[in-house]
Amino acid sequence: MNIGFDINEANIPQRVGVNQVAYKIFTHIAKQINGEDKLYALGKERPLPDMPVGNENLIYEIFGSKKAWVLTSLTKRLWFGKPKIDVIFSPSHYTPLFSPTKTVIYLMDMSFERFGTEYFTNYDINQLKKWTPLSVKKAKKILTISEFSKNEIVKLYGTNPDKVEVVYPAFDREVYHGKIPKTKVISVKKKYGITGSYLLYWGTLQPRKNINRLIEAFAKIDKPQLKLVICGKKGWLYDQILEQSKTLGIENRVIFTGFAPNDDLPALIKGSRAFVLPSLYEGFGMPIVEAQAVGTPVVASRVSSLPEVAGESAIFIEDPMSVDSIKNALDKVISLSVKDRVKLIKDGKENTKRFDWDVSAKKILNILKSV
């Protein structure tokens, strides 16, 4: 069987969110492909050095124009290229709409439908709103990352629930674990200019992550030595988030690290009092699982998929639209007794056992073959 994999989401530097998920699925499916099955990695850019090495079962094909690649170059390959691709997997909202090949897509979340131009650029909104319903209709099977996201797809597009399968993403167990050396924590803190105790947020800096309210809630905590470290790639309306700490007069207590590589993130998490994810909407919320794997208490919003992901192993922000609600959750995690903190960390590590890339990749591979 010839399986096509659109690698463009996976084959970029500074992977976050969708890119990380696409990369991990690709690398783990590449490990599992064998026998008569072939995995054709289809893309518009040469594979980065950390992409799997090609072999007799993994064949890279880099081709076509970089602009409108899916609509033009990929579609042409599926119609006229050799060998014939039996099924194409797109770990994104974009799949060829006019092709002879059966398609499977992996949707991460529907936040663009819920929030619109309030939290997204006009370009992104137009692209996503135009393509996603068409891709959902075209796809033979739709995969998504949580039961919450499955319900969103069913409600928004009137999709038959039987057409949608939940496949949980997972985390890199070799990167995120509890055995981070203290020396590494010290060196990473020094690298980013962090002194003393701190709370940590990491993820893309954009409005739906609710960072402005987090900063406002943090400003109300009467602990001058406590810092808030905000780590992540600049996103939509980043400047407004950056200005917030200055407006509140706490810029000396809020540290923006910018994008941090995987080599630094576990130590940043390990060194923190808690990881905080105050999002208004998440299709999954992988940083919760990564923080728990490292052994750090988690504070998360009780909205969208986050209770599903965290289970009972987090302190919840009951209303992420309320600054006071965020502050209450921060106060709670800061004031945990040693016993309660240890229990929360233990429960979190137990929770991470539900998420495994090998299991998820095997499930996806079986779905592709069945399609």
Summary of the structure (lengths in Angstrom):
residues: 371
radius of gyration: 21.2
end to end distance: 11.2
largest distance: 66.0
contacts: 1254
relative contact order: 0.12
helix: 43%
strand: 16%
